[in-house]
């Protein structure tokens, strides 16, 4: 039953992706509302959430739907809990840079630990629509093609993705880093090439493909960083770890961070294991 429901959730997200992509054109304006994390919302944020919510809540085997755009969890029956960031990096929409969708499927009521994830995936709206999916010890990448008939075609693009030798780094929040994180960044910047695009999906995706480390760390003005644990931190940490890498909140795997609040934030670092170990050492000093 669980696997059947996970499959349907994946299909629902894949089917919705081309609609979200093509619908962005007329929904690029900010509206007068904020999400539960006090961030301004675009029309596209609300609309993408409604599309995904409608498709996911009617799946047999889904018990809860939660969104970065909604304050409360929606109860929709018995079964898995689905946490969605409908449009990650939406401040990239007005400038036409990368955005995406992040989905975490938990086998426990929310809020719960990242150790309860049974599947995680993210959609990248880039030159192509791709989906990276982690489950049962494997990370695969798919390309989704929307058809004129409103149907979709899904192609398996890469099987068993593993983080290669490190090449890149990308760190958010640079004007407020702590002293220890600045020291770490100084060393890393001498060894690796910087790439930062302002959307977790795009920034993490290039680390997954080229190797390296991505972080939005604890900052002087935001001790817990920027990312929401249940919607962003956990699913990306789960994917990084399943691809042979590691994640940390600075001390331990993000998957071991206790979840107390639906919208709680977490300092996020993920990438090749040796770099995550070096970072943890540096932050201890
Ligand atoms: P949302 O757009 O879903 O709120 O995500 C937050 C986010 O846009 C991340 O995708 C991105 O990595 C980060 O904020 C960018 O932050 P900053 O503007 O500080 O670089």
Boltz pocket constraint, residues with backbone or C-beta under 6 A from the ligand:
constraints:
  - pocket:
      binder: B
      contacts: [[A, 39], [A, 68], [A, 85], [A, 87], [A, 88], [A, 89], [A, 90], [A, 91], [A, 172], [A, 173], [A, 198], [A, 199], [A, 200], [A, 201], [A, 203], [A, 216], [A, 226]]
      max_distance: 6.0
